[in-house]
C-alpha cells in the first residue's frame, strides 16, 4: 500500500509535480477543484495506483476512479501512436478532470513542459498567447466544444490567431458530442480537430474519430457499448459493488460497461448514439435525449444547446431544449428534430438562458438545467 494525497488543482503546476512523483512510485494523488473543500478519501491505496479521479457527477452519481501508472502511461503511448508522436501541450482544461490530467501525463511521458493556462473562465486570446510560446515541433491541446467555438470565433476575425491555431498537430475535442457543423467550421479554418471518446474509467479518450487507439477494443453487448484494453481503471475507490457492476470479464478479457448506447461497424468504427439512461417515454414512445440533442446541435446557433427531460401531464416526459440566445423558434426546432428522430422526439419547449451552467470540467450541469425546466 502507499499514501493517497489530495491536491488542490487551483495551481495545475502542483498537480503536475505530484503526478510526476505518483507515476514514478511516489504517493498517489486525488486532485480536487479549486475552492472546493478537500475530499476525505481512504488514506492509502494499492501501490500500482497513481491517480484517483473524482467524476463530475453530472448525473448525480459521483465516483472515485482509481487509475494505475501502467494504465495512464499506456494511454499516453496509444495517443502518441495515433497522433504525430510525443509533443508539447497547452493545458486549457481543469487539472482535476481526466482530460486535464491526461495532458499532464502525456507531457511527463514525452519529457516536455506543458504550457498551463490559469484556472477560471476560458479566454481565447490568452490561449492563443500560450500557444505562441510552445517550442516543440509537435504541438497539441485538448478542449471541450465550447472552448473550440470561442477560438474559432476569434480566428474568424484575427488571422494571426488563426495561424497559431493551425500550427497544432491535433486539437483533441471531447467531453460531450461535438456538432458536425463545428467540425466543418474547424476544417474550413485549417485546424486539425480529433474527436475523442472515453471516460475517467478508460484514462480519458481511447477512441479517436471513431477508431479505438492502441490495443483498445470495442464491442456492443445488449445494446451497450463496452471497451477493453490496458487503459481501464482498476476499480472505484471503496465501492466494490459499483466496481462489479461496471467492470466485467468475458473469456478472460476485462471490459468496462460504458452506459452508452452505440454501434461498432464491421471495420471497427465506434458510433455513440446516446446514454442508456437518457431514454424517456413520451406519449408511450421511447425517445433518446442524446439523439434529440445531437439533432438540435446541428442547427445554426445551437452548437452548445442542451436537451433535458421535463415532466408533462399529457405526455409523461418530454424533451426540453436549453440554449443561449437561440436563433430559431420552437416550431422550427421541432420541425428539424422531427425530421431526424420522429414526432415524439420533437422538443416540447425552448428555454433561452444568458449562460449555460457548467461543471468544473466544462461540461453542462445537467442537474441544474433539469431543475431549471422543472416548473412546467
HULINDA-V125920 format. One record per run of one state. SS is the DSSP state (H for helix, E for strand, - for the rest). FROM is the first residue (numbers start at 1). TO is the last residue. If there is no record, write none. Layout:
((SS/FROM/TO) (SS/FROM/TO))
//
This chain:
((-/1/1) (E/2/8) (-/9/11) (H/12/23) (-/24/27) (E/28/32) (-/33/43) (E/44/45) (-/46/48) (E/49/54) (-/55/63) (E/64/68) (H/69/82) (-/83/87) (E/88/91) (-/92/97) (H/98/110) (-/111/114) (E/115/116) (-/117/123) (H/124/132) (-/133/138) (E/139/144) (H/145/155) (-/156/158) (H/159/166) (-/167/169) (E/170/174) (-/175/179) (H/180/188) (-/189/192) (E/193/199) (H/200/202) (-/203/203) (E/204/208) (-/209/210) (E/211/212) (-/213/216) (E/217/221) (-/222/223) (E/224/228) (-/229/234) (E/235/236) (-/237/239) (H/240/246) (E/247/250) (-/251/252) (E/253/264) (-/265/268) (E/269/275) (H/276/278) (E/279/282) (-/283/284) (E/285/288) (H/289/297) (-/298/305) (E/306/312) (-/313/315) (E/316/324) (-/325/329) (H/330/341) (-/342/342) (H/343/345) (-/346/348) (E/349/353) (-/354/357) (E/358/358) (-/359/363) (E/364/364) (-/365/365) (H/366/374) (-/375/376))
//
